[in-house]
Amino acid sequence: MSGTNATGKEQRPSDFEYRPGEATVAVIGLGYVGLPLITEFAAAGFKSIGIDIDQAKVDSIAAGKSYIPDVPTDQLGPLVHSGTLSATTDFAALAEADAMIICVPTPLRKTKEPDISHILSACNRIVKHLRRGQLVILESTTYPGTTDEVILPIFESGGLKVGKDFFLAFSPERVDPGNKQYTTKNICKVVGGVTPECTRRAAALYSHAIQKVMAVSSTRVAETAKLLENTYRSVNIALANELALTCQRLKIDVWEVIDAAATKPFGFQAFYPGPGIGGHCIPLDPYYLSWRARLSGFETKFIGLAGEINAGMPHYVVDLIVDALNDDGKCVNGSRIFILGVAYKKNVGDTRESPALEIMELLHAKGAVLSYSDPYVPRFTHAGLAFQSVPVTPDALRETDCAVIVSDHRDFDYQTIGKHAKLILDTRNAMKAVSNPKGRIVKL
Ligand SMILES: NC(=O)c1ccc[n+]([C@@H]2O[C@H](COP(=O)([O-])OP(=O)(O)OC[C@H]3O[C@@H](n4cnc5c(N)ncnc54)[C@H](O)[C@@H]3O)[C@@H](O)[C@H]2O)c1
């Protein structure tokens, strides 16, 4: 039986199950993570309310238009027009929600310390509307202890008791933007609650929208699992990057080495070198773990070493460009350098922490005449520089002294690039299938 509280809002019974058609889900933070997530809940039949401080995103959703490539407008539009999914900047809408999921950014400060100010800001606004029976789940990547030590006191400050009056859990978001095979819906959801009842409720909610849910014993396990995943990637990419530097000295093709090793059916997973790591996760998240470990008197070693090697890659790419131009009797100053792809990885338009930006900044400082092409990034500004994407035409390629493949988007015509560019620096092994290139190809 449901009742009402002093504010007239519905109270849910203690055994309330979050079922489509009955429960309302709110997602706070509608970016790369939040928009796909709320779309899944709405598609599963939950009344879904999105909340974001960015009016432009709210307006776009209200118009039924997606701004995240993983969420097609064809999917979002009907959910909005049917009234299943709505968006607002007003946190008062949370009064209607049975469950709230927080997907706000968790950047790093310049000192590489966690910046959880977006989480704190969201929680301080949520608490004003927190009522009995509500479930709150944090999905933003963060250090172990954030949910129990930082968020719980905020939510209990109004007198409500966790596990009895309201429910709190952590469940890491693991979406991989641009990945068509593994999406929000079919990536297993790890869930750890503050109490067993918190875990049970959070797992029950997700089970209606996500194919597989795994409950763990605590919020800290769930928080740390996410950090392990991203640290694992950072460390293994660093190993591949260091191998690339080693192979360059030994004059061995690192790509062929990795492909050969990858034929082993067990005990080896292929990671590849590249121009550096980017995006909102791999370059940042491991430092959440090392920072928290340091607070407990423990210095992690792999995280710092991997970060150092990966952070050095844009500089290494610039060194390779300098050397390649030198072999042509040219210097960077005054050379026309055409950057192909500025997104941090292929087939996405996300330039956050993208190594391309640093490479361009370094080349600009050396006097290079820069242009770029990226079908997913029409324009960008970085370090006071403003650029606009230009098409990859035979003329543009012929006029350039060095074309640098930084993001190996599927949209680039690598045959055309191989046919017209005099010099290509390929940081992704994107030219491997191009036969008889006219110009010289330098591989990472
Ligand atoms: N992008 C990824 O690939 C990815 C993958 C897994 C996990 N994550 C994690 O998910 C979290 C969100 O990342 P994202 O990539 O979606 O970020 P994003 O920047 O794309 O989106 C975050 C959204 O939150 C909004 N926001 C900020 N402060 C807010 C507040 N106080 N109240 C309401 N809205 C607020 C912003 O306007 C923005 O729309 C981060 O912790 C990130 O580490 C990201």
The ligand as a Gaussian input file, in Angstrom:
#p B3LYP/6-31G(d) Opt

LIG

0 1
 N       32.304000       9.030000     -21.060000
 C       32.588000       7.775000     -20.794000
 O       33.004000       7.032000     -21.675000
 C       32.383000       7.189000     -19.413000
 C       32.375000       5.800000     -19.276000
 C       32.201000       5.249000     -18.031000
 C       32.074000       6.096000     -16.933000
 N       32.107000       7.445000     -17.076000
 C       31.938000       8.263000     -15.879000
 O       30.610000       8.757000     -15.870000
 C       30.559000      10.064000     -15.310000
 C       29.917000      11.023000     -16.290000
 O       30.718000      11.085000     -17.452000
 P       30.171000      11.641000     -18.837000
 O       31.195000      11.243000     -19.855000
 O       28.759000      11.268000     -19.044000
 O       30.265000      13.210000     -18.559000
 P       29.592000      14.358000     -19.451000
 O       30.411000      15.577000     -19.196000
 O       29.388000      13.888000     -20.850000
 O       28.145000      14.539000     -18.814000
 C       27.938000      14.969000     -17.515000
 C       26.692000      15.823000     -17.485000
 O       26.458000      16.203000     -16.130000
 C       25.978000      17.547000     -16.126000
 N       26.217000      18.080000     -14.786000
 C       27.364000      18.533000     -14.237000
 N       27.148000      18.917000     -12.958000
 C       25.832000      18.686000     -12.702000
 C       25.001000      18.866000     -11.566000
 N       25.503000      19.337000     -10.416000
 N       23.711000      18.555000     -11.660000
 C       23.183000      18.076000     -12.819000
 N       23.920000      17.876000     -13.926000
 C       25.231000      18.164000     -13.869000
 C       26.752000      18.216000     -17.230000
 O       26.095000      19.383000     -17.691000
 C       26.790000      17.108000     -18.282000
 O       25.698000      17.185000     -19.165000
 C       32.006000      10.408000     -14.955000
 O       32.254000      10.093000     -13.624000
 C       32.812000       9.490000     -15.848000
 O       34.078000       9.196000     -15.293000
 C       32.238000       8.010000     -18.307000

